[in-house]
Amino acid sequence: MTADKLIDLLVARLLRDHGKSKHHWRRAIGPLRLYSRDTHPHCNWNATPTGSFQDVALIEGLLDDLRMAHPLLTA
């Protein structure tokens, strides 16, 4: 999976489950940082969501779930 596809998946799930808008969730998620598989063999990506406490908590919970299903991303 690519970083862009993962962001699309995050936005779709957040929009379906919590409403608001695509723009709102894309801005709150922010960019995904990809790391080398040599230095991060178990999970090569990370996100630093911003926004309200509730939005960050929702995003972090979903990120934890998706790390289990998609630990390694491609550019």
Distance bins in CASP14 RR format, pairs under 12 A and 6 or more apart:
PFRMAT RR
TARGET T0000
AUTHOR 0000-0000-0000
RMODE 2
METHOD distances of the structure
MODEL  1
1 7 0 0 0 0 0 1 0 0 0 0 0
1 8 0 0 0 0 1 0 0 0 0 0 0
1 9 0 0 0 0 1 0 0 0 0 0 0
1 10 0 0 0 0 0 1 0 0 0 0 0
1 32 0 0 0 0 0 1 0 0 0 0 0
1 34 0 0 0 0 0 1 0 0 0 0 0
1 44 0 0 0 0 0 1 0 0 0 0 0
1 45 0 0 0 0 1 0 0 0 0 0 0
1 66 0 0 0 0 1 0 0 0 0 0 0
1 67 0 0 0 0 0 1 0 0 0 0 0
1 69 0 0 0 0 1 0 0 0 0 0 0
1 70 1 0 1 0 0 0 0 0 0 0 0
1 71 0 0 0 0 1 0 0 0 0 0 0
1 72 0 0 0 0 1 0 0 0 0 0 0
1 73 1 0 1 0 0 0 0 0 0 0 0
1 74 1 0 0 1 0 0 0 0 0 0 0
1 75 0 0 0 0 0 1 0 0 0 0 0
2 8 0 0 0 0 1 0 0 0 0 0 0
2 9 0 0 0 0 0 1 0 0 0 0 0
2 32 0 0 0 0 1 0 0 0 0 0 0
2 34 0 0 0 0 1 0 0 0 0 0 0
2 45 0 0 0 0 0 1 0 0 0 0 0
2 70 0 0 0 0 1 0 0 0 0 0 0
2 72 0 0 0 0 0 1 0 0 0 0 0
2 73 1 0 0 1 0 0 0 0 0 0 0
2 74 1 0 1 0 0 0 0 0 0 0 0
2 75 1 0 0 1 0 0 0 0 0 0 0
3 9 0 0 0 0 0 1 0 0 0 0 0
3 10 0 0 0 0 0 1 0 0 0 0 0
3 29 0 0 0 0 0 1 0 0 0 0 0
3 30 0 0 0 0 0 1 0 0 0 0 0
3 31 0 0 0 0 1 0 0 0 0 0 0
3 32 1 0 1 0 0 0 0 0 0 0 0
3 33 0 0 0 0 1 0 0 0 0 0 0
3 34 1 0 0 1 0 0 0 0 0 0 0
3 35 0 0 0 0 0 1 0 0 0 0 0
3 44 0 0 0 0 1 0 0 0 0 0 0
3 45 1 0 0 1 0 0 0 0 0 0 0
3 46 0 0 0 0 0 1 0 0 0 0 0
3 47 0 0 0 0 1 0 0 0 0 0 0
3 66 0 0 0 0 0 1 0 0 0 0 0
3 70 0 0 0 0 0 1 0 0 0 0 0
3 72 0 0 0 0 0 1 0 0 0 0 0
3 73 1 0 1 0 0 0 0 0 0 0 0
3 74 1 0 0 1 0 0 0 0 0 0 0
3 75 1 0 0 1 0 0 0 0 0 0 0
4 10 0 0 0 0 0 1 0 0 0 0 0
4 11 0 0 0 0 0 1 0 0 0 0 0
4 26 0 0 0 0 0 1 0 0 0 0 0
4 29 0 0 0 0 0 1 0 0 0 0 0
4 31 0 0 0 0 0 1 0 0 0 0 0
4 32 0 0 0 0 1 0 0 0 0 0 0
4 34 0 0 0 0 0 1 0 0 0 0 0
4 45 0 0 0 0 0 1 0 0 0 0 0
4 73 0 0 0 0 1 0 0 0 0 0 0
4 74 0 0 0 0 0 1 0 0 0 0 0
4 75 0 0 0 0 1 0 0 0 0 0 0
5 11 0 0 0 0 0 1 0 0 0 0 0
5 12 0 0 0 0 0 1 0 0 0 0 0
5 32 0 0 0 0 0 1 0 0 0 0 0
5 45 0 0 0 0 0 1 0 0 0 0 0
5 66 0 0 0 0 0 1 0 0 0 0 0
5 70 0 0 0 0 1 0 0 0 0 0 0
5 73 0 0 0 0 1 0 0 0 0 0 0
5 74 0 0 0 0 1 0 0 0 0 0 0
5 75 0 0 0 0 0 1 0 0 0 0 0
6 12 0 0 0 0 0 1 0 0 0 0 0
6 13 0 0 0 0 0 1 0 0 0 0 0
6 29 0 0 0 0 1 0 0 0 0 0 0
6 30 0 0 0 0 0 1 0 0 0 0 0
6 31 0 0 0 0 0 1 0 0 0 0 0
6 32 1 0 0 1 0 0 0 0 0 0 0
6 33 0 0 0 0 0 1 0 0 0 0 0
6 34 0 0 0 0 0 1 0 0 0 0 0
6 43 0 0 0 0 0 1 0 0 0 0 0
6 44 0 0 0 0 0 1 0 0 0 0 0
6 45 1 0 0 1 0 0 0 0 0 0 0
6 46 0 0 0 0 0 1 0 0 0 0 0
6 47 0 0 0 0 1 0 0 0 0 0 0
6 62 0 0 0 0 0 1 0 0 0 0 0
6 63 0 0 0 0 1 0 0 0 0 0 0
6 65 0 0 0 0 0 1 0 0 0 0 0
6 66 1 0 0 1 0 0 0 0 0 0 0
6 67 0 0 0 0 1 0 0 0 0 0 0
6 69 0 0 0 0 1 0 0 0 0 0 0
6 70 1 0 0 1 0 0 0 0 0 0 0
6 71 0 0 0 0 0 1 0 0 0 0 0
6 72 0 0 0 0 0 1 0 0 0 0 0
6 73 1 0 0 1 0 0 0 0 0 0 0
6 74 0 0 0 0 0 1 0 0 0 0 0
6 75 0 0 0 0 0 1 0 0 0 0 0
7 13 0 0 0 0 0 1 0 0 0 0 0
7 14 0 0 0 0 0 1 0 0 0 0 0
7 22 0 0 0 0 0 1 0 0 0 0 0
7 25 0 0 0 0 1 0 0 0 0 0 0
7 26 1 0 0 1 0 0 0 0 0 0 0
7 27 0 0 0 0 0 1 0 0 0 0 0
7 28 0 0 0 0 0 1 0 0 0 0 0
7 29 1 0 0 1 0 0 0 0 0 0 0
7 30 1 0 0 1 0 0 0 0 0 0 0
7 31 0 0 0 0 1 0 0 0 0 0 0
7 32 1 0 0 1 0 0 0 0 0 0 0
7 34 0 0 0 0 0 1 0 0 0 0 0
7 45 0 0 0 0 0 1 0 0 0 0 0
7 47 0 0 0 0 1 0 0 0 0 0 0
7 49 0 0 0 0 0 1 0 0 0 0 0
7 59 0 0 0 0 0 1 0 0 0 0 0
7 62 0 0 0 0 0 1 0 0 0 0 0
7 63 0 0 0 0 0 1 0 0 0 0 0
7 66 0 0 0 0 0 1 0 0 0 0 0
7 70 0 0 0 0 0 1 0 0 0 0 0
7 73 0 0 0 0 0 1 0 0 0 0 0
8 14 0 0 0 0 0 1 0 0 0 0 0
8 15 0 0 0 0 0 1 0 0 0 0 0
8 22 0 0 0 0 1 0 0 0 0 0 0
8 25 0 0 0 0 0 1 0 0 0 0 0
8 26 0 0 0 0 1 0 0 0 0 0 0
8 29 0 0 0 0 0 1 0 0 0 0 0
8 32 0 0 0 0 0 1 0 0 0 0 0
8 66 0 0 0 0 0 1 0 0 0 0 0
9 15 0 0 0 0 0 1 0 0 0 0 0
9 16 0 0 0 0 0 1 0 0 0 0 0
9 25 0 0 0 0 0 1 0 0 0 0 0
9 29 0 0 0 0 0 1 0 0 0 0 0
9 32 0 0 0 0 0 1 0 0 0 0 0
9 62 0 0 0 0 1 0 0 0 0 0 0
9 63 0 0 0 0 0 1 0 0 0 0 0
9 65 0 0 0 0 0 1 0 0 0 0 0
9 66 1 0 0 1 0 0 0 0 0 0 0
9 69 0 0 0 0 1 0 0 0 0 0 0
9 70 0 0 0 0 1 0 0 0 0 0 0
9 73 0 0 0 0 0 1 0 0 0 0 0
10 16 0 0 0 0 0 1 0 0 0 0 0
10 17 0 0 0 0 0 1 0 0 0 0 0
10 18 0 0 0 0 0 1 0 0 0 0 0
10 22 0 0 0 0 0 1 0 0 0 0 0
10 25 1 0 0 1 0 0 0 0 0 0 0
10 26 0 0 0 0 1 0 0 0 0 0 0
10 28 0 0 0 0 1 0 0 0 0 0 0
10 29 1 0 1 0 0 0 0 0 0 0 0
10 30 0 0 0 0 1 0 0 0 0 0 0
10 31 0 0 0 0 0 1 0 0 0 0 0
10 32 0 0 0 0 1 0 0 0 0 0 0
10 45 0 0 0 0 0 1 0 0 0 0 0
10 47 0 0 0 0 1 0 0 0 0 0 0
10 49 0 0 0 0 1 0 0 0 0 0 0
10 55 0 0 0 0 0 1 0 0 0 0 0
10 58 0 0 0 0 0 1 0 0 0 0 0
10 59 1 0 0 1 0 0 0 0 0 0 0
10 60 0 0 0 0 0 1 0 0 0 0 0
10 61 0 0 0 0 0 1 0 0 0 0 0
10 62 1 0 0 1 0 0 0 0 0 0 0
10 63 1 0 0 1 0 0 0 0 0 0 0
10 64 0 0 0 0 0 1 0 0 0 0 0
10 65 0 0 0 0 0 1 0 0 0 0 0
10 66 1 0 0 1 0 0 0 0 0 0 0
10 67 0 0 0 0 0 1 0 0 0 0 0
10 69 0 0 0 0 0 1 0 0 0 0 0
10 70 0 0 0 0 0 1 0 0 0 0 0
11 17 0 0 0 0 0 1 0 0 0 0 0
11 18 0 0 0 0 0 1 0 0 0 0 0
11 19 0 0 0 0 0 1 0 0 0 0 0
11 20 0 0 0 0 0 1 0 0 0 0 0
11 21 0 0 0 0 1 0 0 0 0 0 0
11 22 1 0 1 0 0 0 0 0 0 0 0
11 23 0 0 0 0 1 0 0 0 0 0 0
11 24 0 0 0 0 1 0 0 0 0 0 0
11 25 1 0 1 0 0 0 0 0 0 0 0
11 26 1 0 1 0 0 0 0 0 0 0 0
11 27 0 0 0 0 0 1 0 0 0 0 0
11 28 0 0 0 0 1 0 0 0 0 0 0
11 29 1 0 0 1 0 0 0 0 0 0 0
11 30 0 0 0 0 0 1 0 0 0 0 0
11 49 0 0 0 0 0 1 0 0 0 0 0
11 58 0 0 0 0 0 1 0 0 0 0 0
11 59 0 0 0 0 0 1 0 0 0 0 0
11 62 0 0 0 0 0 1 0 0 0 0 0
11 66 0 0 0 0 0 1 0 0 0 0 0
12 18 0 0 0 0 0 1 0 0 0 0 0
12 19 0 0 0 0 0 1 0 0 0 0 0
12 22 0 0 0 0 1 0 0 0 0 0 0
12 25 0 0 0 0 1 0 0 0 0 0 0
12 26 0 0 0 0 0 1 0 0 0 0 0
12 29 0 0 0 0 0 1 0 0 0 0 0
12 62 0 0 0 0 0 1 0 0 0 0 0
12 66 0 0 0 0 0 1 0 0 0 0 0
13 19 0 0 0 0 0 1 0 0 0 0 0
13 22 0 0 0 0 0 1 0 0 0 0 0
13 25 0 0 0 0 1 0 0 0 0 0 0
13 29 0 0 0 0 0 1 0 0 0 0 0
13 58 0 0 0 0 1 0 0 0 0 0 0
13 59 0 0 0 0 0 1 0 0 0 0 0
13 61 0 0 0 0 0 1 0 0 0 0 0
13 62 1 0 0 1 0 0 0 0 0 0 0
13 63 0 0 0 0 0 1 0 0 0 0 0
13 65 0 0 0 0 1 0 0 0 0 0 0
13 66 0 0 0 0 1 0 0 0 0 0 0
13 69 0 0 0 0 0 1 0 0 0 0 0
14 20 1 0 0 1 0 0 0 0 0 0 0
14 21 0 0 0 0 0 1 0 0 0 0 0
14 22 0 0 0 0 1 0 0 0 0 0 0
14 23 0 0 0 0 0 1 0 0 0 0 0
14 24 0 0 0 0 1 0 0 0 0 0 0
14 25 1 0 1 0 0 0 0 0 0 0 0
14 26 0 0 0 0 1 0 0 0 0 0 0
14 27 0 0 0 0 0 1 0 0 0 0 0
14 28 0 0 0 0 1 0 0 0 0 0 0
14 29 0 0 0 0 1 0 0 0 0 0 0
14 49 0 0 0 0 0 1 0 0 0 0 0
14 54 0 0 0 0 0 1 0 0 0 0 0
14 55 0 0 0 0 1 0 0 0 0 0 0
14 56 0 0 0 0 0 1 0 0 0 0 0
14 57 0 0 0 0 0 1 0 0 0 0 0
14 58 1 0 0 1 0 0 0 0 0 0 0
14 59 1 0 0 1 0 0 0 0 0 0 0
14 60 0 0 0 0 0 1 0 0 0 0 0
14 61 0 0 0 0 0 1 0 0 0 0 0
14 62 1 0 0 1 0 0 0 0 0 0 0
14 63 0 0 0 0 0 1 0 0 0 0 0
14 65 0 0 0 0 0 1 0 0 0 0 0
14 66 0 0 0 0 0 1 0 0 0 0 0
15 21 1 0 0 1 0 0 0 0 0 0 0
15 22 1 0 0 1 0 0 0 0 0 0 0
15 23 0 0 0 0 0 1 0 0 0 0 0
15 24 0 0 0 0 1 0 0 0 0 0 0
15 25 1 0 0 1 0 0 0 0 0 0 0
15 26 0 0 0 0 1 0 0 0 0 0 0
15 28 0 0 0 0 0 1 0 0 0 0 0
15 29 0 0 0 0 0 1 0 0 0 0 0
15 58 0 0 0 0 0 1 0 0 0 0 0
15 62 0 0 0 0 0 1 0 0 0 0 0
16 22 0 0 0 0 0 1 0 0 0 0 0
16 25 0 0 0 0 0 1 0 0 0 0 0
16 62 0 0 0 0 0 1 0 0 0 0 0
17 25 0 0 0 0 0 1 0 0 0 0 0
17 58 0 0 0 0 1 0 0 0 0 0 0
17 59 0 0 0 0 0 1 0 0 0 0 0
17 61 0 0 0 0 0 1 0 0 0 0 0
17 62 0 0 0 0 1 0 0 0 0 0 0
17 65 0 0 0 0 0 1 0 0 0 0 0
18 24 0 0 0 0 1 0 0 0 0 0 0
18 25 0 0 0 0 1 0 0 0 0 0 0
18 28 0 0 0 0 0 1 0 0 0 0 0
18 52 0 0 0 0 0 1 0 0 0 0 0
18 54 0 0 0 0 1 0 0 0 0 0 0
18 55 0 0 0 0 1 0 0 0 0 0 0
18 57 0 0 0 0 0 1 0 0 0 0 0
18 58 1 0 0 1 0 0 0 0 0 0 0
18 59 0 0 0 0 1 0 0 0 0 0 0
18 61 0 0 0 0 0 1 0 0 0 0 0
18 62 0 0 0 0 1 0 0 0 0 0 0
19 25 0 0 0 0 1 0 0 0 0 0 0
19 55 0 0 0 0 0 1 0 0 0 0 0
19 58 0 0 0 0 0 1 0 0 0 0 0
20 26 0 0 0 0 0 1 0 0 0 0 0
20 27 0 0 0 0 0 1 0 0 0 0 0
20 28 0 0 0 0 1 0 0 0 0 0 0
20 51 0 0 0 0 0 1 0 0 0 0 0
20 52 0 0 0 0 0 1 0 0 0 0 0
20 54 0 0 0 0 0 1 0 0 0 0 0
20 55 0 0 0 0 1 0 0 0 0 0 0
20 58 0 0 0 0 0 1 0 0 0 0 0
20 59 0 0 0 0 0 1 0 0 0 0 0
21 27 0 0 0 0 1 0 0 0 0 0 0
21 28 0 0 0 0 0 1 0 0 0 0 0
22 28 0 0 0 0 0 1 0 0 0 0 0
22 29 0 0 0 0 0 1 0 0 0 0 0
23 29 0 0 0 0 0 1 0 0 0 0 0
23 30 0 0 0 0 0 1 0 0 0 0 0
24 30 0 0 0 0 0 1 0 0 0 0 0
24 49 0 0 0 0 0 1 0 0 0 0 0
24 50 0 0 0 0 0 1 0 0 0 0 0
24 51 0 0 0 0 1 0 0 0 0 0 0
24 52 0 0 0 0 0 1 0 0 0 0 0
24 55 0 0 0 0 1 0 0 0 0 0 0
24 58 0 0 0 0 0 1 0 0 0 0 0
24 59 0 0 0 0 0 1 0 0 0 0 0
25 47 0 0 0 0 0 1 0 0 0 0 0
25 49 0 0 0 0 1 0 0 0 0 0 0
25 50 0 0 0 0 0 1 0 0 0 0 0
25 51 0 0 0 0 0 1 0 0 0 0 0
25 55 0 0 0 0 1 0 0 0 0 0 0
25 56 0 0 0 0 0 1 0 0 0 0 0
25 58 0 0 0 0 1 0 0 0 0 0 0
25 59 1 0 0 1 0 0 0 0 0 0 0
25 62 0 0 0 0 0 1 0 0 0 0 0
26 32 0 0 0 0 0 1 0 0 0 0 0
26 47 0 0 0 0 0 1 0 0 0 0 0
26 49 0 0 0 0 0 1 0 0 0 0 0
26 50 0 0 0 0 0 1 0 0 0 0 0
26 55 0 0 0 0 0 1 0 0 0 0 0
26 59 0 0 0 0 0 1 0 0 0 0 0
27 49 0 0 0 0 1 0 0 0 0 0 0
27 50 1 0 0 1 0 0 0 0 0 0 0
27 51 0 0 0 0 1 0 0 0 0 0 0
27 52 0 0 0 0 0 1 0 0 0 0 0
27 55 0 0 0 0 1 0 0 0 0 0 0
27 59 0 0 0 0 0 1 0 0 0 0 0
28 47 0 0 0 0 1 0 0 0 0 0 0
28 48 0 0 0 0 0 1 0 0 0 0 0
28 49 1 0 1 0 0 0 0 0 0 0 0
28 50 1 0 0 1 0 0 0 0 0 0 0
28 51 1 0 1 0 0 0 0 0 0 0 0
28 52 0 0 0 0 1 0 0 0 0 0 0
28 53 0 0 0 0 0 1 0 0 0 0 0
28 54 0 0 0 0 0 1 0 0 0 0 0
28 55 1 0 1 0 0 0 0 0 0 0 0
28 56 1 0 0 1 0 0 0 0 0 0 0
28 57 0 0 0 0 0 1 0 0 0 0 0
28 58 0 0 0 0 1 0 0 0 0 0 0
28 59 1 0 0 1 0 0 0 0 0 0 0
28 60 0 0 0 0 0 1 0 0 0 0 0
28 62 0 0 0 0 0 1 0 0 0 0 0
28 63 0 0 0 0 0 1 0 0 0 0 0
29 45 0 0 0 0 0 1 0 0 0 0 0
29 46 0 0 0 0 0 1 0 0 0 0 0
29 47 1 0 0 1 0 0 0 0 0 0 0
29 48 0 0 0 0 1 0 0 0 0 0 0
29 49 1 0 1 0 0 0 0 0 0 0 0
29 50 0 0 0 0 1 0 0 0 0 0 0
29 51 0 0 0 0 0 1 0 0 0 0 0
29 55 0 0 0 0 1 0 0 0 0 0 0
29 56 0 0 0 0 1 0 0 0 0 0 0
29 58 0 0 0 0 0 1 0 0 0 0 0
29 59 1 0 1 0 0 0 0 0 0 0 0
29 60 0 0 0 0 0 1 0 0 0 0 0
29 61 0 0 0 0 0 1 0 0 0 0 0
29 62 0 0 0 0 1 0 0 0 0 0 0
29 63 0 0 0 0 1 0 0 0 0 0 0
29 66 0 0 0 0 0 1 0 0 0 0 0
30 46 0 0 0 0 0 1 0 0 0 0 0
30 47 1 0 0 1 0 0 0 0 0 0 0
30 48 1 0 0 1 0 0 0 0 0 0 0
30 49 1 0 0 1 0 0 0 0 0 0 0
30 50 1 0 0 1 0 0 0 0 0 0 0
30 51 0 0 0 0 0 1 0 0 0 0 0
30 55 0 0 0 0 0 1 0 0 0 0 0
30 56 0 0 0 0 0 1 0 0 0 0 0
30 59 0 0 0 0 1 0 0 0 0 0 0
30 63 0 0 0 0 0 1 0 0 0 0 0
31 45 0 0 0 0 0 1 0 0 0 0 0
31 46 0 0 0 0 0 1 0 0 0 0 0
31 47 1 0 0 1 0 0 0 0 0 0 0
31 48 0 0 0 0 1 0 0 0 0 0 0
31 49 0 0 0 0 0 1 0 0 0 0 0
31 50 0 0 0 0 0 1 0 0 0 0 0
32 43 0 0 0 0 0 1 0 0 0 0 0
32 44 0 0 0 0 0 1 0 0 0 0 0
32 45 1 0 1 0 0 0 0 0 0 0 0
32 46 1 0 0 1 0 0 0 0 0 0 0
32 47 1 0 1 0 0 0 0 0 0 0 0
32 48 0 0 0 0 1 0 0 0 0 0 0
32 49 0 0 0 0 0 1 0 0 0 0 0
32 59 0 0 0 0 0 1 0 0 0 0 0
32 63 0 0 0 0 1 0 0 0 0 0 0
32 66 0 0 0 0 0 1 0 0 0 0 0
32 67 0 0 0 0 0 1 0 0 0 0 0
32 70 0 0 0 0 0 1 0 0 0 0 0
32 73 1 0 0 1 0 0 0 0 0 0 0
32 74 0 0 0 0 0 1 0 0 0 0 0
32 75 0 0 0 0 0 1 0 0 0 0 0
33 40 0 0 0 0 0 1 0 0 0 0 0
33 43 0 0 0 0 0 1 0 0 0 0 0
33 44 0 0 0 0 1 0 0 0 0 0 0
33 45 1 0 0 1 0 0 0 0 0 0 0
33 46 1 0 1 0 0 0 0 0 0 0 0
33 47 1 0 0 1 0 0 0 0 0 0 0
33 48 1 0 0 1 0 0 0 0 0 0 0
33 73 0 0 0 0 0 1 0 0 0 0 0
33 75 0 0 0 0 0 1 0 0 0 0 0
34 40 0 0 0 0 1 0 0 0 0 0 0
34 43 0 0 0 0 0 1 0 0 0 0 0
34 44 1 0 1 0 0 0 0 0 0 0 0
34 45 1 0 1 0 0 0 0 0 0 0 0
34 46 0 0 0 0 1 0 0 0 0 0 0
34 47 0 0 0 0 0 1 0 0 0 0 0
34 72 0 0 0 0 1 0 0 0 0 0 0
34 73 1 0 0 1 0 0 0 0 0 0 0
34 74 0 0 0 0 1 0 0 0 0 0 0
34 75 1 0 0 1 0 0 0 0 0 0 0
35 41 0 0 0 0 1 0 0 0 0 0 0
35 42 0 0 0 0 0 1 0 0 0 0 0
35 43 0 0 0 0 1 0 0 0 0 0 0
35 44 1 0 1 0 0 0 0 0 0 0 0
35 45 1 0 0 1 0 0 0 0 0 0 0
35 46 1 0 0 1 0 0 0 0 0 0 0
35 71 0 0 0 0 0 1 0 0 0 0 0
35 72 0 0 0 0 0 1 0 0 0 0 0
35 73 0 0 0 0 1 0 0 0 0 0 0
35 75 0 0 0 0 0 1 0 0 0 0 0
36 44 1 0 0 1 0 0 0 0 0 0 0
36 45 0 0 0 0 0 1 0 0 0 0 0
36 72 0 0 0 0 0 1 0 0 0 0 0
36 73 0 0 0 0 0 1 0 0 0 0 0
36 75 0 0 0 0 0 1 0 0 0 0 0
37 43 0 0 0 0 1 0 0 0 0 0 0
37 44 1 0 1 0 0 0 0 0 0 0 0
37 45 0 0 0 0 0 1 0 0 0 0 0
37 71 0 0 0 0 0 1 0 0 0 0 0
37 72 1 0 0 1 0 0 0 0 0 0 0
37 73 0 0 0 0 1 0 0 0 0 0 0
37 74 0 0 0 0 1 0 0 0 0 0 0
37 75 0 0 0 0 0 1 0 0 0 0 0
38 44 0 0 0 0 1 0 0 0 0 0 0
40 46 0 0 0 0 1 0 0 0 0 0 0
40 67 0 0 0 0 0 1 0 0 0 0 0
40 71 0 0 0 0 1 0 0 0 0 0 0
40 72 0 0 0 0 1 0 0 0 0 0 0
40 73 0 0 0 0 0 1 0 0 0 0 0
41 71 0 0 0 0 1 0 0 0 0 0 0
41 72 0 0 0 0 1 0 0 0 0 0 0
42 67 0 0 0 0 1 0 0 0 0 0 0
42 68 0 0 0 0 0 1 0 0 0 0 0
42 71 1 0 0 1 0 0 0 0 0 0 0
42 72 0 0 0 0 1 0 0 0 0 0 0
43 63 0 0 0 0 0 1 0 0 0 0 0
43 64 0 0 0 0 0 1 0 0 0 0 0
43 66 0 0 0 0 0 1 0 0 0 0 0
43 67 1 0 1 0 0 0 0 0 0 0 0
43 68 0 0 0 0 1 0 0 0 0 0 0
43 69 0 0 0 0 0 1 0 0 0 0 0
43 70 0 0 0 0 1 0 0 0 0 0 0
43 71 1 0 1 0 0 0 0 0 0 0 0
43 72 1 0 0 1 0 0 0 0 0 0 0
43 73 0 0 0 0 1 0 0 0 0 0 0
44 67 0 0 0 0 0 1 0 0 0 0 0
44 70 0 0 0 0 0 1 0 0 0 0 0
44 71 1 0 0 1 0 0 0 0 0 0 0
44 72 1 0 1 0 0 0 0 0 0 0 0
44 73 1 0 0 1 0 0 0 0 0 0 0
44 74 0 0 0 0 1 0 0 0 0 0 0
44 75 0 0 0 0 0 1 0 0 0 0 0
45 63 0 0 0 0 1 0 0 0 0 0 0
45 66 0 0 0 0 1 0 0 0 0 0 0
45 67 0 0 0 0 1 0 0 0 0 0 0
45 70 0 0 0 0 1 0 0 0 0 0 0
45 71 0 0 0 0 1 0 0 0 0 0 0
45 72 1 0 0 1 0 0 0 0 0 0 0
45 73 1 0 1 0 0 0 0 0 0 0 0
45 74 0 0 0 0 1 0 0 0 0 0 0
45 75 0 0 0 0 0 1 0 0 0 0 0
46 60 0 0 0 0 0 1 0 0 0 0 0
46 63 0 0 0 0 1 0 0 0 0 0 0
46 64 0 0 0 0 0 1 0 0 0 0 0
46 66 0 0 0 0 0 1 0 0 0 0 0
46 67 0 0 0 0 1 0 0 0 0 0 0
46 71 0 0 0 0 0 1 0 0 0 0 0
46 73 0 0 0 0 0 1 0 0 0 0 0
47 56 0 0 0 0 0 1 0 0 0 0 0
47 59 1 0 0 1 0 0 0 0 0 0 0
47 60 0 0 0 0 1 0 0 0 0 0 0
47 61 0 0 0 0 0 1 0 0 0 0 0
47 62 0 0 0 0 1 0 0 0 0 0 0
47 63 1 0 1 0 0 0 0 0 0 0 0
47 64 0 0 0 0 0 1 0 0 0 0 0
47 66 0 0 0 0 1 0 0 0 0 0 0
47 67 0 0 0 0 1 0 0 0 0 0 0
47 73 0 0 0 0 0 1 0 0 0 0 0
48 56 0 0 0 0 1 0 0 0 0 0 0
48 59 0 0 0 0 1 0 0 0 0 0 0
48 60 0 0 0 0 1 0 0 0 0 0 0
48 63 0 0 0 0 0 1 0 0 0 0 0
49 55 1 0 0 1 0 0 0 0 0 0 0
49 56 1 0 1 0 0 0 0 0 0 0 0
49 57 0 0 0 0 1 0 0 0 0 0 0
49 58 0 0 0 0 1 0 0 0 0 0 0
49 59 1 0 1 0 0 0 0 0 0 0 0
49 60 1 0 0 1 0 0 0 0 0 0 0
49 61 0 0 0 0 1 0 0 0 0 0 0
49 62 0 0 0 0 1 0 0 0 0 0 0
49 63 1 0 0 1 0 0 0 0 0 0 0
49 64 0 0 0 0 0 1 0 0 0 0 0
50 56 1 0 0 1 0 0 0 0 0 0 0
50 59 0 0 0 0 1 0 0 0 0 0 0
50 60 0 0 0 0 0 1 0 0 0 0 0
51 57 0 0 0 0 0 1 0 0 0 0 0
51 58 0 0 0 0 0 1 0 0 0 0 0
51 59 0 0 0 0 1 0 0 0 0 0 0
51 60 0 0 0 0 0 1 0 0 0 0 0
52 58 0 0 0 0 1 0 0 0 0 0 0
52 59 0 0 0 0 0 1 0 0 0 0 0
53 59 0 0 0 0 0 1 0 0 0 0 0
53 60 0 0 0 0 0 1 0 0 0 0 0
54 60 0 0 0 0 0 1 0 0 0 0 0
54 61 0 0 0 0 0 1 0 0 0 0 0
55 61 0 0 0 0 0 1 0 0 0 0 0
55 62 0 0 0 0 0 1 0 0 0 0 0
56 62 0 0 0 0 0 1 0 0 0 0 0
56 63 0 0 0 0 0 1 0 0 0 0 0
57 63 0 0 0 0 0 1 0 0 0 0 0
57 64 0 0 0 0 0 1 0 0 0 0 0
58 64 0 0 0 0 0 1 0 0 0 0 0
58 65 0 0 0 0 0 1 0 0 0 0 0
59 65 0 0 0 0 0 1 0 0 0 0 0
59 66 0 0 0 0 0 1 0 0 0 0 0
60 66 0 0 0 0 0 1 0 0 0 0 0
60 67 0 0 0 0 0 1 0 0 0 0 0
61 67 0 0 0 0 1 0 0 0 0 0 0
61 68 0 0 0 0 0 1 0 0 0 0 0
62 68 0 0 0 0 0 1 0 0 0 0 0
62 69 0 0 0 0 0 1 0 0 0 0 0
62 70 0 0 0 0 0 1 0 0 0 0 0
63 69 0 0 0 0 0 1 0 0 0 0 0
63 70 0 0 0 0 0 1 0 0 0 0 0
63 71 0 0 0 0 0 1 0 0 0 0 0
64 70 0 0 0 0 0 1 0 0 0 0 0
64 71 0 0 0 0 0 1 0 0 0 0 0
65 71 0 0 0 0 0 1 0 0 0 0 0
66 72 0 0 0 0 0 1 0 0 0 0 0
66 73 0 0 0 0 0 1 0 0 0 0 0
67 73 0 0 0 0 0 1 0 0 0 0 0
END
